[in-house]
Amino acid sequence: MNAYDQRAFEELFDQYAKSVYNHAYRLTGDWSVAEDVVSLTFLEAWRLRERLAPDGGSLRPWLLVVATNVARNLRRARRRHQDAMARMPRDDAVPDFAEELVGQIADKERLAEVRTAIGRLRRHERDVLLLCAGAGLDYAEAAEALGIPIGTVRSRLSRARKKLELAVSRRQIDGDRGTAVRSTQESTP
């Protein structure tokens, strides 16, 4: 690696790491896993650097899609691990009361219910929702990142919002309805 490549990569990381990290946290709901997603995203960016056009504009949408794919791969690996562990013989374990106590915290329950509802969306609806409402990309940026028309982004986002409003209980939607499912682009009059 030459000094120019190293400096350019440092600038790329400094410019987009926080955005990728926030997106990764919204995808995973876990700070530690989000850090892993960021690391793997920038490793993948370094690996694919030859494919990028030097004057291709902002790399943020591309990095967020890479982060989405990395998070999906980590989730799949974690699920496979859990499935393998479930097939192993079990010892008589003492119940863990920590999970029960954490489950009583209202914010934790609320986040879990919203994440479950988001997880039940179709993949293409979830991707658009997380890029627009979660990461704050506008329709054009999300369309470019996903390689679809802007109208498709709008319709998928609309369907995702409707499904979330139906899936999440009234108690949880009241109070933050506008911020939970609206993109930053639409929240301005």
ChimeraX commands (.cxc) that place a marker at each C-alpha (Angstrom):
marker #1 position 0.00,0.00,0.00 radius 0.5
marker #1 position 1.45,3.34,-0.95 radius 0.5
marker #1 position 1.18,6.49,1.17 radius 0.5
marker #1 position -1.41,8.03,-1.17 radius 0.5
marker #1 position -3.73,5.00,-0.90 radius 0.5
marker #1 position -3.34,4.91,2.87 radius 0.5
marker #1 position -4.14,8.63,3.25 radius 0.5
marker #1 position -7.13,8.39,0.89 radius 0.5
marker #1 position -8.49,5.45,2.84 radius 0.5
marker #1 position -8.00,7.27,6.14 radius 0.5
marker #1 position -9.98,10.22,4.75 radius 0.5
marker #1 position -12.72,7.89,3.52 radius 0.5
marker #1 position -12.93,6.28,6.94 radius 0.5
marker #1 position -12.93,9.61,8.79 radius 0.5
marker #1 position -15.67,10.96,6.54 radius 0.5
marker #1 position -18.07,8.00,6.61 radius 0.5
marker #1 position -17.32,5.82,9.65 radius 0.5
marker #1 position -19.88,7.49,11.91 radius 0.5
marker #1 position -22.62,7.25,9.30 radius 0.5
marker #1 position -21.83,3.59,8.61 radius 0.5
marker #1 position -21.69,2.87,12.35 radius 0.5
marker #1 position -25.09,4.48,13.01 radius 0.5
marker #1 position -26.61,2.56,10.10 radius 0.5
marker #1 position -25.03,-0.67,11.35 radius 0.5
marker #1 position -26.46,-0.11,14.82 radius 0.5
marker #1 position -29.93,0.46,13.39 radius 0.5
marker #1 position -29.57,-2.79,11.44 radius 0.5
marker #1 position -28.28,-4.89,14.34 radius 0.5
marker #1 position -29.45,-3.22,17.54 radius 0.5
marker #1 position -26.11,-4.14,19.12 radius 0.5
marker #1 position -23.19,-1.72,19.58 radius 0.5
marker #1 position -20.60,-4.48,19.48 radius 0.5
marker #1 position -21.96,-6.08,16.32 radius 0.5
marker #1 position -22.24,-2.61,14.75 radius 0.5
marker #1 position -18.51,-2.13,15.36 radius 0.5
marker #1 position -17.84,-5.44,13.60 radius 0.5
marker #1 position -20.04,-4.34,10.69 radius 0.5
marker #1 position -18.08,-1.09,10.37 radius 0.5
marker #1 position -14.76,-2.93,10.36 radius 0.5
marker #1 position -15.90,-5.44,7.77 radius 0.5
marker #1 position -17.54,-2.74,5.65 radius 0.5
marker #1 position -14.33,-0.76,5.35 radius 0.5
marker #1 position -12.33,-3.93,4.79 radius 0.5
marker #1 position -14.68,-4.72,1.91 radius 0.5
marker #1 position -14.36,-1.13,0.64 radius 0.5
marker #1 position -10.59,-1.52,0.59 radius 0.5
marker #1 position -10.87,-4.86,-1.18 radius 0.5
marker #1 position -13.20,-3.42,-3.86 radius 0.5
marker #1 position -11.42,-0.06,-4.26 radius 0.5
marker #1 position -10.30,-0.84,-7.82 radius 0.5
marker #1 position -13.93,-1.16,-8.98 radius 0.5
marker #1 position -14.92,2.35,-7.93 radius 0.5
marker #1 position -14.89,5.23,-10.37 radius 0.5
marker #1 position -12.62,8.05,-9.13 radius 0.5
marker #1 position -15.25,10.71,-9.91 radius 0.5
marker #1 position -18.30,8.66,-8.91 radius 0.5
marker #1 position -19.60,11.11,-6.32 radius 0.5
marker #1 position -20.37,10.34,-2.70 radius 0.5
marker #1 position -19.46,6.87,-1.48 radius 0.5
marker #1 position -21.90,7.04,1.45 radius 0.5
marker #1 position -24.83,5.26,-0.27 radius 0.5
marker #1 position -22.52,2.51,-1.56 radius 0.5
marker #1 position -20.92,2.06,1.87 radius 0.5
marker #1 position -24.35,1.83,3.52 radius 0.5
marker #1 position -25.43,-0.91,1.10 radius 0.5
marker #1 position -22.15,-2.75,1.78 radius 0.5
marker #1 position -22.85,-2.40,5.52 radius 0.5
marker #1 position -26.37,-3.76,5.00 radius 0.5
marker #1 position -24.96,-6.80,3.24 radius 0.5
marker #1 position -22.28,-7.31,5.89 radius 0.5
marker #1 position -24.89,-7.12,8.66 radius 0.5
marker #1 position -27.07,-9.61,6.79 radius 0.5
marker #1 position -24.12,-12.01,6.47 radius 0.5
marker #1 position -23.27,-11.66,10.18 radius 0.5
marker #1 position -26.91,-12.27,11.11 radius 0.5
marker #1 position -26.95,-15.39,8.93 radius 0.5
marker #1 position -23.73,-16.66,10.53 radius 0.5
marker #1 position -25.10,-15.98,14.03 radius 0.5
marker #1 position -28.31,-17.84,13.17 radius 0.5
marker #1 position -26.34,-20.82,11.88 radius 0.5
marker #1 position -24.27,-20.82,15.05 radius 0.5
marker #1 position -27.38,-20.67,17.21 radius 0.5
marker #1 position -28.96,-23.52,15.23 radius 0.5
marker #1 position -25.82,-25.61,15.70 radius 0.5
marker #1 position -25.76,-24.83,19.42 radius 0.5
marker #1 position -29.46,-25.77,19.71 radius 0.5
marker #1 position -28.67,-29.21,18.31 radius 0.5
marker #1 position -26.06,-29.86,20.99 radius 0.5
marker #1 position -27.03,-31.76,24.16 radius 0.5
marker #1 position -28.11,-29.44,26.93 radius 0.5
marker #1 position -26.93,-29.42,30.52 radius 0.5
marker #1 position -29.30,-28.56,33.33 radius 0.5
marker #1 position -28.71,-24.83,33.30 radius 0.5
marker #1 position -29.67,-22.30,35.91 radius 0.5
marker #1 position -32.01,-19.69,34.40 radius 0.5
marker #1 position -30.39,-16.37,33.64 radius 0.5
marker #1 position -32.32,-13.68,35.51 radius 0.5
marker #1 position -30.45,-10.86,33.77 radius 0.5
marker #1 position -32.47,-11.33,30.58 radius 0.5
marker #1 position -35.70,-11.25,32.55 radius 0.5
marker #1 position -34.71,-7.97,34.22 radius 0.5
marker #1 position -33.61,-6.40,30.96 radius 0.5
marker #1 position -36.91,-7.47,29.39 radius 0.5
marker #1 position -38.77,-5.33,31.93 radius 0.5
marker #1 position -37.24,-2.12,30.67 radius 0.5
marker #1 position -39.84,-0.47,28.47 radius 0.5
marker #1 position -37.39,0.94,25.93 radius 0.5
marker #1 position -35.78,-2.45,25.38 radius 0.5
marker #1 position -39.17,-4.07,24.78 radius 0.5
marker #1 position -40.20,-1.27,22.46 radius 0.5
marker #1 position -37.00,-1.54,20.43 radius 0.5
marker #1 position -37.40,-5.31,20.18 radius 0.5
marker #1 position -40.97,-5.01,18.94 radius 0.5
marker #1 position -40.05,-2.39,16.34 radius 0.5
marker #1 position -37.02,-4.42,15.19 radius 0.5
marker #1 position -39.23,-7.51,14.89 radius 0.5
marker #1 position -41.74,-5.58,12.83 radius 0.5
marker #1 position -38.96,-4.28,10.60 radius 0.5
marker #1 position -37.56,-7.79,10.30 radius 0.5
marker #1 position -40.91,-9.04,9.01 radius 0.5
marker #1 position -40.89,-6.58,6.13 radius 0.5
marker #1 position -39.90,-7.85,2.72 radius 0.5
marker #1 position -36.18,-7.50,2.17 radius 0.5
marker #1 position -36.49,-4.78,-0.48 radius 0.5
marker #1 position -38.92,-2.79,1.69 radius 0.5
marker #1 position -36.64,-3.11,4.72 radius 0.5
marker #1 position -33.60,-1.99,2.72 radius 0.5
marker #1 position -35.39,1.14,1.48 radius 0.5
marker #1 position -36.80,1.91,4.95 radius 0.5
marker #1 position -33.42,1.61,6.65 radius 0.5
marker #1 position -31.65,3.69,4.02 radius 0.5
marker #1 position -34.27,6.48,3.90 radius 0.5
marker #1 position -35.75,6.62,7.40 radius 0.5
marker #1 position -32.79,5.15,9.24 radius 0.5
marker #1 position -29.72,6.51,7.48 radius 0.5
marker #1 position -31.39,9.67,6.20 radius 0.5
marker #1 position -30.70,9.13,2.51 radius 0.5
marker #1 position -33.04,10.98,0.20 radius 0.5
marker #1 position -34.98,9.12,-2.47 radius 0.5
marker #1 position -32.41,9.75,-5.18 radius 0.5
marker #1 position -29.49,8.53,-3.05 radius 0.5
marker #1 position -31.39,5.40,-2.01 radius 0.5
marker #1 position -32.42,4.75,-5.62 radius 0.5
marker #1 position -28.84,5.08,-6.79 radius 0.5
marker #1 position -27.49,2.88,-4.00 radius 0.5
marker #1 position -30.01,0.13,-4.68 radius 0.5
marker #1 position -30.01,0.51,-8.47 radius 0.5
marker #1 position -33.77,1.10,-8.71 radius 0.5
marker #1 position -35.96,4.00,-9.91 radius 0.5
marker #1 position -36.93,6.77,-7.47 radius 0.5
marker #1 position -40.61,5.88,-7.86 radius 0.5
marker #1 position -39.85,2.35,-6.68 radius 0.5
marker #1 position -38.11,3.76,-3.61 radius 0.5
marker #1 position -41.18,5.88,-2.83 radius 0.5
marker #1 position -43.66,3.01,-3.24 radius 0.5
marker #1 position -41.55,0.55,-1.22 radius 0.5
marker #1 position -41.10,3.10,1.55 radius 0.5
marker #1 position -44.83,3.81,1.61 radius 0.5
marker #1 position -45.67,0.09,1.85 radius 0.5
marker #1 position -43.07,-0.41,4.57 radius 0.5
marker #1 position -44.54,2.43,6.63 radius 0.5
marker #1 position -48.06,1.06,6.35 radius 0.5
marker #1 position -46.94,-2.41,7.37 radius 0.5
marker #1 position -45.04,-1.03,10.36 radius 0.5
marker #1 position -48.02,1.01,11.51 radius 0.5
marker #1 position -50.16,-2.13,11.43 radius 0.5
marker #1 position -47.55,-4.34,13.09 radius 0.5
marker #1 position -46.53,-2.09,15.97 radius 0.5
marker #1 position -49.11,-1.61,18.70 radius 0.5
marker #1 position -50.87,1.76,19.13 radius 0.5
marker #1 position -49.11,2.29,22.47 radius 0.5
marker #1 position -45.72,2.19,20.79 radius 0.5
marker #1 position -46.58,4.31,17.79 radius 0.5
marker #1 position -48.19,7.15,19.78 radius 0.5
marker #1 position -45.80,9.97,20.53 radius 0.5
marker #1 position -43.07,9.26,17.99 radius 0.5
marker #1 position -45.00,8.18,14.94 radius 0.5
marker #1 position -43.55,10.89,12.75 radius 0.5
marker #1 position -39.94,10.22,13.66 radius 0.5
marker #1 position -40.16,6.43,13.71 radius 0.5
marker #1 position -41.23,5.95,10.10 radius 0.5
marker #1 position -40.67,9.23,8.28 radius 0.5
marker #1 position -37.51,10.08,6.41 radius 0.5
marker #1 position -35.73,13.32,7.14 radius 0.5
marker #1 position -36.58,14.51,3.63 radius 0.5
marker #1 position -40.31,14.30,4.33 radius 0.5
marker #1 position -40.24,15.75,7.82 radius 0.5
marker #1 position -39.52,19.24,6.51 radius 0.5
marker #1 position -42.57,21.22,5.33 radius 0.5
marker link #1:1,2 radius 0.2
marker link #1:2,3 radius 0.2
marker link #1:3,4 radius 0.2
marker link #1:4,5 radius 0.2
marker link #1:5,6 radius 0.2
marker link #1:6,7 radius 0.2
marker link #1:7,8 radius 0.2
marker link #1:8,9 radius 0.2
marker link #1:9,10 radius 0.2
marker link #1:10,11 radius 0.2
marker link #1:11,12 radius 0.2
marker link #1:12,13 radius 0.2
marker link #1:13,14 radius 0.2
marker link #1:14,15 radius 0.2
marker link #1:15,16 radius 0.2
marker link #1:16,17 radius 0.2
marker link #1:17,18 radius 0.2
marker link #1:18,19 radius 0.2
marker link #1:19,20 radius 0.2
marker link #1:20,21 radius 0.2
marker link #1:21,22 radius 0.2
marker link #1:22,23 radius 0.2
marker link #1:23,24 radius 0.2
marker link #1:24,25 radius 0.2
marker link #1:25,26 radius 0.2
marker link #1:26,27 radius 0.2
marker link #1:27,28 radius 0.2
marker link #1:28,29 radius 0.2
marker link #1:29,30 radius 0.2
marker link #1:30,31 radius 0.2
marker link #1:31,32 radius 0.2
marker link #1:32,33 radius 0.2
marker link #1:33,34 radius 0.2
marker link #1:34,35 radius 0.2
marker link #1:35,36 radius 0.2
marker link #1:36,37 radius 0.2
marker link #1:37,38 radius 0.2
marker link #1:38,39 radius 0.2
marker link #1:39,40 radius 0.2
marker link #1:40,41 radius 0.2
marker link #1:41,42 radius 0.2
marker link #1:42,43 radius 0.2
marker link #1:43,44 radius 0.2
marker link #1:44,45 radius 0.2
marker link #1:45,46 radius 0.2
marker link #1:46,47 radius 0.2
marker link #1:47,48 radius 0.2
marker link #1:48,49 radius 0.2
marker link #1:49,50 radius 0.2
marker link #1:50,51 radius 0.2
marker link #1:51,52 radius 0.2
marker link #1:52,53 radius 0.2
marker link #1:53,54 radius 0.2
marker link #1:54,55 radius 0.2
marker link #1:55,56 radius 0.2
marker link #1:56,57 radius 0.2
marker link #1:57,58 radius 0.2
marker link #1:58,59 radius 0.2
marker link #1:59,60 radius 0.2
marker link #1:60,61 radius 0.2
marker link #1:61,62 radius 0.2
marker link #1:62,63 radius 0.2
marker link #1:63,64 radius 0.2
marker link #1:64,65 radius 0.2
marker link #1:65,66 radius 0.2
marker link #1:66,67 radius 0.2
marker link #1:67,68 radius 0.2
marker link #1:68,69 radius 0.2
marker link #1:69,70 radius 0.2
marker link #1:70,71 radius 0.2
marker link #1:71,72 radius 0.2
marker link #1:72,73 radius 0.2
marker link #1:73,74 radius 0.2
marker link #1:74,75 radius 0.2
marker link #1:75,76 radius 0.2
marker link #1:76,77 radius 0.2
marker link #1:77,78 radius 0.2
marker link #1:78,79 radius 0.2
marker link #1:79,80 radius 0.2
marker link #1:80,81 radius 0.2
marker link #1:81,82 radius 0.2
marker link #1:82,83 radius 0.2
marker link #1:83,84 radius 0.2
marker link #1:84,85 radius 0.2
marker link #1:85,86 radius 0.2
marker link #1:86,87 radius 0.2
marker link #1:87,88 radius 0.2
marker link #1:88,89 radius 0.2
marker link #1:89,90 radius 0.2
marker link #1:90,91 radius 0.2
marker link #1:91,92 radius 0.2
marker link #1:92,93 radius 0.2
marker link #1:93,94 radius 0.2
marker link #1:94,95 radius 0.2
marker link #1:95,96 radius 0.2
marker link #1:96,97 radius 0.2
marker link #1:97,98 radius 0.2
marker link #1:98,99 radius 0.2
marker link #1:99,100 radius 0.2
marker link #1:100,101 radius 0.2
marker link #1:101,102 radius 0.2
marker link #1:102,103 radius 0.2
marker link #1:103,104 radius 0.2
marker link #1:104,105 radius 0.2
marker link #1:105,106 radius 0.2
marker link #1:106,107 radius 0.2
marker link #1:107,108 radius 0.2
marker link #1:108,109 radius 0.2
marker link #1:109,110 radius 0.2
marker link #1:110,111 radius 0.2
marker link #1:111,112 radius 0.2
marker link #1:112,113 radius 0.2
marker link #1:113,114 radius 0.2
marker link #1:114,115 radius 0.2
marker link #1:115,116 radius 0.2
marker link #1:116,117 radius 0.2
marker link #1:117,118 radius 0.2
marker link #1:118,119 radius 0.2
marker link #1:119,120 radius 0.2
marker link #1:120,121 radius 0.2
marker link #1:121,122 radius 0.2
marker link #1:122,123 radius 0.2
marker link #1:123,124 radius 0.2
marker link #1:124,125 radius 0.2
marker link #1:125,126 radius 0.2
marker link #1:126,127 radius 0.2
marker link #1:127,128 radius 0.2
marker link #1:128,129 radius 0.2
marker link #1:129,130 radius 0.2
marker link #1:130,131 radius 0.2
marker link #1:131,132 radius 0.2
marker link #1:132,133 radius 0.2
marker link #1:133,134 radius 0.2
marker link #1:134,135 radius 0.2
marker link #1:135,136 radius 0.2
marker link #1:136,137 radius 0.2
marker link #1:137,138 radius 0.2
marker link #1:138,139 radius 0.2
marker link #1:139,140 radius 0.2
marker link #1:140,141 radius 0.2
marker link #1:141,142 radius 0.2
marker link #1:142,143 radius 0.2
marker link #1:143,144 radius 0.2
marker link #1:144,145 radius 0.2
marker link #1:145,146 radius 0.2
marker link #1:146,147 radius 0.2
marker link #1:147,148 radius 0.2
marker link #1:148,149 radius 0.2
marker link #1:149,150 radius 0.2
marker link #1:150,151 radius 0.2
marker link #1:151,152 radius 0.2
marker link #1:152,153 radius 0.2
marker link #1:153,154 radius 0.2
marker link #1:154,155 radius 0.2
marker link #1:155,156 radius 0.2
marker link #1:156,157 radius 0.2
marker link #1:157,158 radius 0.2
marker link #1:158,159 radius 0.2
marker link #1:159,160 radius 0.2
marker link #1:160,161 radius 0.2
marker link #1:161,162 radius 0.2
marker link #1:162,163 radius 0.2
marker link #1:163,164 radius 0.2
marker link #1:164,165 radius 0.2
marker link #1:165,166 radius 0.2
marker link #1:166,167 radius 0.2
marker link #1:167,168 radius 0.2
marker link #1:168,169 radius 0.2
marker link #1:169,170 radius 0.2
marker link #1:170,171 radius 0.2
marker link #1:171,172 radius 0.2
marker link #1:172,173 radius 0.2
marker link #1:173,174 radius 0.2
marker link #1:174,175 radius 0.2
marker link #1:175,176 radius 0.2
marker link #1:176,177 radius 0.2
marker link #1:177,178 radius 0.2
marker link #1:178,179 radius 0.2
marker link #1:179,180 radius 0.2
marker link #1:180,181 radius 0.2
marker link #1:181,182 radius 0.2
marker link #1:182,183 radius 0.2
marker link #1:183,184 radius 0.2
marker link #1:184,185 radius 0.2
marker link #1:185,186 radius 0.2
marker link #1:186,187 radius 0.2
marker link #1:187,188 radius 0.2
marker link #1:188,189 radius 0.2
view
